[in-house]
C-alpha cells in the first residue's frame, strides 16, 4: 500500500477535485450512496475509511455521528476544516482502525483498490461493525472487455491502484469476511437498474450487511 505522503494536495486535486465535470459526477455518486444508506440505516455512527478531504462525509452530516480515518495528514487536516465536529484520525485500515468502538455504517469509497490485502481489510471492517451494520464500498472493477477498455483509459492513470477484481469476485471476497451483499450496481448511478444489468462501466458500488 502506498505511504501517506503520496496522498498530498496534488493527489486530491487530481482524484477528488471540488469543481468541474469529475466533481459533478462524484457528487451524483455520493448523493446516490447517501440515499441507499438511509434506506437501510436511519442513524447512528458512520465511519468513512479513506475519508480524504471529507466530501462524502459532508453529505452524511446531520444523519450520523461522523468519524473519518485516512493515511494522509494533508487530507485529515482539510477534512477537519470542512467538518469540525467530526472525529478524525490519521491511520490505516490494514494496521487497524484507531477508534475503540463499533459502528452502524462503515464506508470505503475508492479505497479497496489501493490495498495489497483487501480480504484482511474487510475482516478489520467486520470486526468494527455491529451485526446488521453496513459496509458500503465503491471501487473500479474489470469484469468484461468494455470495463477493461474504460479502466485502461481512466483508472490506469492512478499508479496506486493495485487490486483489480471483477465485481462478482470482489463481492465473493468481502462476503467471505462475514458479510452478505444486499445491493450492487455500476456507474452511472442514474437509471441504476439498467446499469446493474449492462455492467458497462468499471465503477462498482456494493452494500454489504454484517452477519
ABEGO torsion letter per residue (X at the ends): XBBAAABBAAAAAAABBABEAAAAAAAAAAAAAAAAAAAABAEEBBBBBGAEAGAAAAAABGABBBBBBBABAAAAAAAAAABAABBBBBBBAAAEBABBBBBABBBBBGAAAABABAAAAAAAAAAABBBGBBBBBBBBBBABAAAAAAAAAAAAABAABABBBBAAAAAAAAAAAGBBBABBBBOBABGAAAAAAAGABABBBBBBBBX
